[in-house]
Amino acid sequence: MGASSMIVLIIAALAFSSIAILIAKLVTKATKNQQKAEPYECGIPTQGKTWIQLNVGYYLFALIFLIFDVELIFIYPWAVVAKTLGWFALIEIVIFFFILFMGFLYAHKKGALKWM
């Protein structure tokens, strides 16, 4: 699989997503009213100001979770070929975990893992 395969994949992804959005725009009827413009939270009408400042800690915590969760996706293919690659695979995963650990230490040092 060369660069041409990647280009075809990107073009196909853009085409499928564009076609899906175009079909949704053509099929649905866009109506605008005051009720649709109101903020919505769990079916309960909002009270007071709706534009409030949220703690950035929630965002950082979720972002760090996603980063480490996505990293697990890369461990599965490594586990599949680890036995055939031998020592190279072991060294590669040790470097990978070292980089992950350094990211964890950085986040911990900055206080991103403190809940409140």
DRENGUVEX-38404 format. One record per residue: residue number from 1; x, y, z of N, C-alpha, C, CB in turn; residue in three letters. Coordinates in nm, 4 decimals, padded with zeros to 6 digits. Each point is the difference from the previous one (the first is absolute). Glycine has a CB too. Example, Ala and Ser with C-alpha at 12.3 -4.5 7.8 and 13.67 -1.06 7.14 Angstrom:
BEGIN
(1 (01.3190 -00.5690 00.7800) (-00.0890 00.1190 00.0000) (00.0900 00.1200 00.0000) (-00.1892 -00.1173 00.1246) "Ala")
(2 (00.1542 00.2223 -00.1966) (00.0820 00.1190 00.0060) (-00.0770 00.1090 00.0730) (00.1184 -00.0628 -00.2145) "Ser")
END
This chain:
BEGIN
(1 (00.0844 -00.1177 00.0000) (-00.0844 00.1177 00.0000) (00.0885 00.1234 00.0000) (-00.1843 -00.1233 00.1214) "Met")
(2 (00.1736 00.1974 -00.2260) (00.0825 00.1183 -00.0124) (-00.0786 00.1264 00.0266) (00.1405 -00.1205 -00.1630) "Gly")
(3 (-00.0821 00.2286 00.1160) (-00.0623 00.1305 00.0189) (-00.1290 00.0116 -00.0801) (00.2256 00.0996 00.0403) "Ala")
(4 (-00.2326 -00.1682 -00.1532) (-00.1214 00.0078 -00.0818) (-00.1197 -00.0611 00.0731) (00.1412 -00.0103 -00.2077) "Ser")
(5 (-00.1181 -00.0947 00.2848) (-00.1088 -00.0603 00.0774) (-00.0519 00.0977 00.1047) (00.0990 -00.2278 -00.0371) "Ser")
(6 (-00.0083 00.3002 00.1006) (-00.0411 00.0974 00.1010) (-00.0786 00.1151 -00.0641) (00.2018 -00.0603 00.1391) "Met")
(7 (-00.1597 00.1024 -00.2549) (-00.0708 00.1079 -00.0701) (-00.1404 -00.0450 -00.0377) (00.2181 00.0889 -00.0886) "Ile")
(8 (-00.2303 -00.2115 00.0388) (-00.1318 -00.0541 -00.0358) (-00.0878 -00.0108 00.1241) (00.1018 -00.1278 -00.1920) "Val")
(9 (-00.0449 00.0846 00.3034) (-00.0757 -00.0113 00.1247) (-00.0495 00.1364 00.0470) (00.1356 -00.2013 00.0618) "Leu")
(10 (-00.0523 00.3032 -00.0677) (-00.0396 00.1344 00.0428) (-00.1091 00.0555 -00.0910) (00.2307 00.0390 00.0917) "Ile")
(11 (-00.2150 -00.0590 -00.2224) (-00.1017 00.0476 -00.0946) (-00.1326 -00.0716 00.0245) (00.1791 00.0496 -00.1707) "Ile")
(12 (-00.1737 -00.1805 00.1937) (-00.1230 -00.0761 00.0263) (-00.0665 00.0475 00.1287) (00.0970 -00.1984 -00.1199) "Ala")
(13 (-00.0190 00.2237 00.2240) (-00.0570 00.0470 00.1270) (-00.0659 00.1361 -00.0175) (00.1747 -00.1284 00.1264) "Ala")
(14 (-00.1088 00.2182 -00.1969) (-00.0584 00.1320 -00.0249) (-00.1263 -00.0100 -00.0848) (00.2280 00.1009 00.0160) "Leu")
(15 (-00.2255 -00.1874 -00.1172) (-00.1158 -00.0152 -00.0875) (-00.1193 -00.0574 00.0761) (00.1541 -00.0324 -00.1951) "Ala")
(16 (-00.1327 -00.0740 00.2721) (-00.1107 -00.0610 00.0737) (-00.0581 00.0958 00.1032) (00.1045 -00.2239 -00.0346) "Phe")
(17 (-00.0196 00.2953 00.1065) (-00.0521 00.0925 00.1005) (-00.0719 00.1182 -00.0646) (00.1853 -00.0678 00.1538) "Ser")
(18 (-00.1335 00.1170 -00.2652) (-00.0659 00.1106 -00.0703) (-00.1342 -00.0432 -00.0558) (00.2230 00.0958 -00.0570) "Ser")
(19 (-00.2288 -00.2148 00.0017) (-00.1261 -00.0503 -00.0546) (-00.1024 -00.0188 00.1117) (00.1247 -00.1142 -00.1869) "Ile")
(20 (-00.0827 00.0641 00.3013) (-00.0922 -00.0187 00.1117) (-00.0556 00.1336 00.0491) (00.1257 -00.2066 00.0657) "Ala")
(21 (-00.0418 00.3067 -00.0576) (-00.0460 00.1329 00.0431) (-00.0937 00.0605 -00.1036) (00.2137 00.0335 00.1278) "Ile")
(22 (-00.1812 -00.0496 -00.2545) (-00.0840 00.0532 -00.1075) (-00.1373 -00.0669 00.0002) (00.2056 00.0472 -00.1367) "Leu")
(23 (-00.2100 -00.1784 00.1524) (-00.1288 -00.0707 00.0048) (-00.0819 00.0466 00.1203) (00.1039 -00.1999 -00.1139) "Ile")
(24 (-00.0392 00.2182 00.2275) (-00.0716 00.0473 00.1188) (-00.0570 00.1392 -00.0214) (00.1494 -00.1393 00.1429) "Ala")
(25 (-00.0761 00.2253 -00.2119) (-00.0496 00.1359 -00.0269) (-00.1178 -00.0032 -00.0972) (00.2307 00.0917 00.0404) "Lys")
(26 (-00.2264 -00.1805 -00.1387) (-00.1059 -00.0060 -00.0995) (-00.1265 -00.0659 00.0538) (00.1749 -00.0084 -00.1757) "Leu")
(27 (-00.1611 -00.0912 00.2601) (-00.1149 -00.0777 00.0460) (-00.0732 00.0681 00.1149) (00.1177 -00.2063 -00.0721) "Val")
(28 (-00.0447 00.2678 00.1635) (-00.0655 00.0587 00.1172) (-00.0568 00.1372 -00.0315) (00.1548 -00.1273 00.1481) "Thr")
(29 (-00.2600 00.1606 -00.0750) (-00.0618 00.1307 -00.0147) (00.0507 00.0887 00.1138) (-00.2074 -00.0990 -00.1130) "Lys")
(30 (00.2755 00.2053 00.0792) (00.0566 00.0895 00.1009) (-00.1050 00.1006 00.0435) (00.2305 -00.0280 -00.0976) "Ala")
(31 (-00.2711 00.0183 00.2218) (-00.0927 00.0971 00.0563) (00.0680 00.0697 00.1166) (-00.2005 -00.1375 -00.0716) "Thr")
(32 (00.1782 00.2652 00.0816) (00.0595 00.0765 00.1086) (-00.1116 00.0608 00.0829) (00.2074 00.0492 -00.1368) "Lys")
(33 (-00.1983 -00.0692 00.2673) (-00.0935 00.0636 00.0902) (00.0710 00.0305 00.1316) (-00.1952 -00.1200 -00.1086) "Asn")
(34 (00.1281 00.1918 00.1936) (00.0609 00.0443 00.1255) (00.0301 -00.1172 00.0923) (-00.1214 00.2165 -00.0216) "Gln")
(35 (00.0370 -00.3180 00.0207) (00.0197 -00.1128 00.0903) (00.1264 -00.0785 -00.0353) (-00.2480 -00.0137 00.0317) "Gln")
(36 (00.2789 00.0024 -00.1612) (00.1221 -00.0707 -00.0396) (00.1256 00.0781 00.0359) (-00.1275 -00.1058 -00.1851) "Lys")
(37 (00.1168 00.2359 00.1972) (00.1162 00.0823 00.0304) (00.0325 00.0038 00.1494) (-00.0549 00.1363 -00.2000) "Ala")
(38 (-00.0346 -00.1867 00.2834) (00.0232 00.0031 00.1434) (00.1019 -00.1055 00.0413) (-00.2327 00.0847 00.0339) "Glu")
(39 (00.3097 -00.0565 00.0711) (00.0925 -00.1011 00.0510) (-00.0775 -00.1189 00.0558) (00.1695 00.1790 00.0529) "Pro")
(40 (-00.1128 -00.2964 -00.0651) (-00.0673 -00.1227 00.0427) (00.0926 -00.0783 00.0910) (-00.1354 -00.0077 -00.2129) "Tyr")
(41 (00.0824 -00.0311 00.3277) (00.0815 -00.0784 00.0928) (-00.0866 -00.1077 00.0634) (00.1503 00.1983 00.0458) "Glu")
(42 (-00.1402 -00.3181 -00.0956) (-00.0654 -00.1183 00.0576) (-00.1510 00.0150 00.0102) (00.2075 -00.0434 00.1268) "Cys")
(43 (-00.2689 00.1171 -00.2147) (-00.1448 00.0129 00.0014) (-00.0536 00.0964 00.1034) (-00.0068 -00.2281 -00.0812) "Gly")
(44 (00.0946 00.2924 00.1549) (-00.0421 00.0936 00.1039) (00.0228 00.1417 -00.0519) (00.0549 -00.1662 00.1862) "Ile")
(45 (-00.1560 00.2527 -00.1778) (00.0214 00.1383 -00.0435) (00.1106 00.0663 00.0832) (-00.2421 00.0147 -00.0719) "Pro")
(46 (00.3258 00.0611 00.0061) (00.1117 00.0641 00.0702) (-00.0513 00.1159 00.0852) (00.1580 -00.0658 -00.1860) "Thr")
(47 (-00.0852 00.0921 00.2922) (-00.0336 00.1106 00.0888) (00.1230 00.0866 00.0155) (-00.1739 -00.1373 00.1228) "Gln")
(48 (00.1566 00.2646 -00.1303) (00.1129 00.0911 00.0148) (00.0797 00.0134 -00.1286) (00.0106 -00.0604 00.2400) "Gly")
(49 (00.1129 00.1076 -00.2240) (00.0848 00.0186 -00.1174) (00.0445 -00.1367 -00.0532) (00.0790 00.2254 00.0876) "Lys")
(50 (-00.0812 -00.2406 -00.2187) (00.0423 -00.1270 -00.0587) (00.1464 00.0016 -00.0405) (-00.2320 -00.0345 -00.0798) "Thr")
(51 (00.2886 00.1496 00.0636) (00.1413 00.0101 -00.0361) (00.0813 00.0211 00.1272) (-00.0568 00.0952 -00.2291) "Trp")
(52 (00.0984 -00.2052 00.2878) (00.0794 00.0075 00.1221) (00.1387 -00.0557 -00.0280) (-00.2069 -00.0214 00.1443) "Ile")
(53 (00.3013 00.0634 -00.0644) (00.1366 -00.0473 -00.0163) (00.0162 -00.1333 00.0730) (00.0854 00.2381 -00.0201) "Gln")
(54 (-00.0396 -00.3401 -00.0527) (00.0217 -00.1306 00.0589) (00.1461 -00.0164 00.0371) (-00.1902 -00.0943 -00.1329) "Leu")
(55 (00.2148 00.0075 00.2270) (00.1363 -00.0281 00.0433) (00.0750 -00.0720 -00.1129) (-00.0748 -00.0136 00.2436) "Asn")
(56 (00.1901 00.0626 -00.2808) (00.0782 -00.0595 -00.1079) (00.0559 -00.1363 00.0400) (00.0580 00.2296 -00.0802) "Val")
(57 (-00.0594 -00.2604 00.2082) (00.0493 -00.1285 00.0480) (-00.0780 -00.1174 -00.0563) (00.0732 00.1136 00.2061) "Gly")
(58 (-00.2035 -00.0953 -00.2268) (-00.0804 -00.1073 -00.0577) (00.0467 -00.0305 -00.1423) (-00.1963 00.0684 00.1430) "Tyr")
(59 (00.2235 00.0366 -00.2177) (00.0460 -00.0163 -00.1376) (00.1366 -00.0682 -00.0027) (-00.1299 00.2046 -00.0686) "Tyr")
(60 (00.2208 -00.1617 00.1524) (00.1334 -00.0595 00.0036) (-00.0046 -00.1464 00.0408) (00.0940 00.2234 00.0547) "Leu")
(61 (-00.1771 -00.2539 00.0429) (-00.0117 -00.1380 00.0458) (-00.0526 -00.0899 -00.1123) (-00.0399 00.0818 00.2352) "Phe")
(62 (-00.0613 -00.0351 -00.3068) (-00.0564 -00.0775 -00.1107) (00.1003 -00.0143 -00.1129) (-00.2284 00.0798 00.0612) "Ala")
(63 (00.3025 00.0251 -00.0889) (00.0990 -00.0046 -00.1073) (00.1124 -00.0976 00.0327) (-00.0551 00.2369 -00.0580) "Leu")
(64 (00.1013 -00.2364 00.1798) (00.1051 -00.0937 00.0405) (-00.0515 -00.1431 -00.0049) (00.1026 00.1764 00.1464) "Ile")
(65 (-00.2282 -00.1971 -00.1052) (-00.0587 -00.1334 -00.0100) (-00.0018 -00.0465 -00.1449) (-00.1404 00.0453 00.2030) "Phe")
(66 (00.0986 00.0408 -00.2940) (-00.0048 -00.0381 -00.1413) (00.1383 -00.0311 -00.0547) (-00.2024 00.1416 -00.0275) "Leu")
(67 (00.3008 -00.0645 00.0661) (00.1355 -00.0242 -00.0487) (00.0486 -00.1372 00.0432) (00.0471 00.2455 00.0072) "Ile")
(68 (-00.0623 -00.2774 00.1194) (00.0477 -00.1293 00.0482) (-00.0884 -00.1144 -00.0487) (00.0945 00.1141 00.2007) "Phe")
(69 (-00.2207 -00.0869 -00.2264) (-00.0881 -00.1023 -00.0535) (00.0363 -00.0333 -00.1443) (-00.1817 00.0787 00.1531) "Asp")
(70 (00.2124 00.0219 -00.2321) (00.0397 -00.0226 -00.1387) (00.1354 -00.0704 -00.0070) (-00.1300 00.2035 -00.0694) "Val")
(71 (00.2153 -00.1783 00.1660) (00.1296 -00.0675 00.0014) (-00.0159 -00.1516 00.0116) (00.1013 00.2041 00.1037) "Glu")
(72 (-00.2062 -00.2475 -00.0363) (-00.0238 -00.1436 00.0128) (-00.0271 -00.0657 -00.1352) (-00.0898 00.0405 00.2293) "Leu")
(73 (00.0369 00.0356 -00.3235) (-00.0254 -00.0535 -00.1335) (00.1313 -00.0408 -00.0661) (-00.2057 00.1444 -00.0210) "Ile")
(74 (00.3121 -00.0741 00.0489) (00.1291 -00.0309 -00.0609) (00.0678 -00.1212 00.0645) (00.0236 00.2417 -00.0551) "Phe")
(75 (-00.0662 -00.2786 00.1735) (00.0615 -00.1145 00.0674) (-00.0499 -00.1319 -00.0595) (00.0203 00.1365 00.2104) "Ile")
(76 (-00.1429 -00.1408 -00.2588) (-00.0540 -00.1252 -00.0543) (00.0785 -00.0504 -00.1208) (-00.2237 00.0695 00.0821) "Tyr")
(77 (00.2488 00.0123 -00.1847) (00.0791 -00.0513 -00.1130) (00.1411 -00.0419 00.0425) (-00.1323 00.1479 -00.1527) "Pro")
(78 (00.1881 -00.0773 00.2493) (00.1322 -00.0382 00.0494) (-00.0056 -00.1384 00.0625) (00.0577 00.2413 00.0396) "Trp")
(79 (-00.1620 -00.2694 00.0383) (-00.0122 -00.1297 00.0658) (-00.0155 -00.1130 -00.1013) (-00.1028 00.1136 00.1971) "Ala")
(80 (00.0406 -00.0833 -00.3109) (-00.0201 -00.1025 -00.1023) (00.1329 -00.0412 -00.0627) (-00.2290 00.0919 -00.0457) "Val")
(81 (00.3182 00.0031 00.0216) (00.1258 -00.0298 -00.0695) (00.1212 -00.0032 00.0918) (-00.0981 00.1044 -00.1998) "Val")
(82 (00.0781 -00.0937 00.3299) (00.1137 00.0080 00.0924) (00.0872 -00.1244 -00.0051) (-00.1365 00.1459 00.1468) "Ala")
(83 (00.0775 -00.2620 -00.1583) (00.0779 -00.1229 00.0014) (00.0845 -00.0140 -00.1266) (-00.1766 -00.1064 00.1418) "Lys")
(84 (00.1246 00.1519 -00.2536) (00.0758 -00.0133 -00.1256) (00.1118 00.1031 -00.0103) (-00.2055 -00.0893 -00.1096) "Thr")
(85 (00.1888 00.2050 00.1715) (00.1030 00.1040 -00.0091) (00.1117 -00.0177 00.1020) (-00.1745 00.1535 -00.0839) "Leu")
(86 (00.1465 -00.2227 00.1920) (00.1037 -00.0289 00.0985) (00.0390 00.1212 00.0829) (00.0824 -00.1754 -00.1517) "Gly")
(87 (00.0494 00.1933 00.1678) (00.0526 00.1066 00.0865) (-00.0351 00.1387 -00.0505) (00.1851 -00.1509 00.0625) "Trp")
(88 (-00.1955 00.1663 -00.1932) (-00.0353 00.1307 -00.0559) (-00.1361 00.0467 00.0528) (00.1343 -00.0529 -00.2070) "Phe")
(89 (-00.2305 -00.0391 00.2145) (-00.1332 00.0350 00.0499) (00.0055 00.0389 00.1469) (-00.1027 -00.1557 -00.1667) "Ala")
(90 (00.1839 00.0848 00.2433) (00.0108 00.0324 00.1426) (00.0595 00.1393 00.0195) (00.0265 -00.2444 00.0535) "Leu")
(91 (00.0800 00.2749 -00.1246) (00.0627 00.1319 00.0107) (-00.0968 00.1085 -00.0464) (00.2272 -00.1033 -00.0366) "Ile")
(92 (-00.2998 00.0744 -00.0699) (-00.0960 00.0960 -00.0531) (-00.1100 00.0314 00.1012) (00.0486 -00.0845 -00.2300) "Glu")
(93 (-00.1030 -00.0167 00.2959) (-00.1084 00.0244 00.0958) (00.0516 00.0654 00.1270) (-00.1227 -00.1960 -00.0925) "Ile")
(94 (00.2472 00.1688 00.1305) (00.0577 00.0675 00.1171) (00.0143 00.1495 -00.0284) (00.1240 -00.2113 00.0656) "Val")
(95 (-00.0791 00.2455 -00.1841) (00.0090 00.1421 -00.0383) (-00.1385 00.0636 -00.0023) (00.2061 -00.0484 -00.1363) "Ile")
(96 (-00.3040 -00.0237 00.0818) (-00.1379 00.0495 -00.0068) (-00.0549 00.0266 00.1399) (-00.0353 -00.1274 -00.2139) "Phe")
(97 (00.0538 00.0313 00.3058) (-00.0481 00.0196 00.1367) (00.0769 00.1103 00.0716) (-00.0661 -00.2402 00.0071) "Phe")
(98 (00.1935 00.2574 -00.0383) (00.0773 00.1086 00.0594) (-00.0572 00.1352 -00.0413) (00.2051 -00.1455 00.0003) "Phe")
(99 (-00.2387 00.1590 -00.1276) (-00.0604 00.1254 -00.0472) (-00.1350 00.0229 00.0669) (00.1186 -00.0247 -00.2204) "Ile")
(100 (-00.1991 -00.0815 00.2333) (-00.1281 00.0117 00.0697) (00.0188 00.0415 00.1455) (-00.0947 -00.1735 -00.1523) "Leu")
(101 (00.1921 00.1119 00.2168) (00.0257 00.0312 00.1396) (00.0466 00.1437 00.0171) (00.0566 -00.2391 00.0399) "Phe")
(102 (00.0242 00.2879 -00.1321) (00.0445 00.1395 00.0073) (-00.1195 00.0958 -00.0171) (00.2273 -00.0678 -00.0915) "Met")
(103 (-00.3192 00.0326 00.0029) (-00.1215 00.0802 -00.0151) (-00.0852 -00.0014 00.1264) (00.0033 -00.0494 -00.2441) "Gly")
(104 (-00.0118 -00.0673 00.3067) (-00.0738 -00.0117 00.1258) (00.0651 00.0850 00.1087) (-00.0725 -00.2321 -00.0640) "Phe")
(105 (00.2047 00.2265 00.0739) (00.0697 00.0812 00.1003) (-00.0191 00.1493 -00.0250) (00.1680 -00.1829 00.0258) "Leu")
(106 (-00.1646 00.2229 -00.1521) (-00.0206 00.1406 -00.0340) (-00.1401 00.0457 00.0409) (00.1615 -00.0232 -00.1916) "Tyr")
(107 (-00.2624 -00.0594 00.1600) (-00.1375 00.0349 00.0368) (-00.0154 00.0046 00.1514) (-00.0841 -00.1051 -00.2118) "Ala")
(108 (00.1472 00.0129 00.2806) (-00.0076 -00.0018 00.1463) (00.0693 00.1221 00.0598) (-00.0065 -00.2508 -00.0044) "His")
(109 (00.1199 00.2887 -00.0520) (00.0751 00.1158 00.0500) (-00.0795 00.1295 -00.0214) (00.2174 -00.1200 -00.0488) "Lys")
(110 (-00.2862 00.1301 -00.0646) (-00.0792 00.1191 -00.0291) (-00.1308 00.0053 00.0786) (00.1010 00.0009 -00.2260) "Lys")
(111 (-00.1356 -00.1120 00.2924) (-00.1228 -00.0024 00.0790) (-00.1243 -00.0306 -00.0805) (00.1065 00.1607 00.1488) "Gly")
(112 (-00.0907 -00.2144 -00.2680) (-00.1145 -00.0301 -00.0854) (-00.0787 -00.1197 00.0500) (00.1245 00.0948 -00.1918) "Ala")
(113 (-00.0659 -00.1752 00.2780) (-00.0689 -00.1191 00.0492) (-00.0714 00.0227 00.1319) (00.1690 -00.1351 -00.1167) "Leu")
(114 (-00.1574 00.2543 00.1722) (-00.0739 00.0324 00.1223) (-00.1443 00.0288 -00.0392) (00.2083 00.0937 00.1149) "Lys")
(115 (-00.3008 -00.1600 -00.0495) (-00.1392 00.0108 -00.0410) (-00.0569 00.1383 00.0326) (-00.0266 -00.2471 00.0352) "Trp")
(116 (00.0493 00.2979 00.0802) (-00.0527 00.1329 00.0341) (00.1047 00.0822 00.0696) (-00.2287 -00.0934 00.0185) "Met")
END
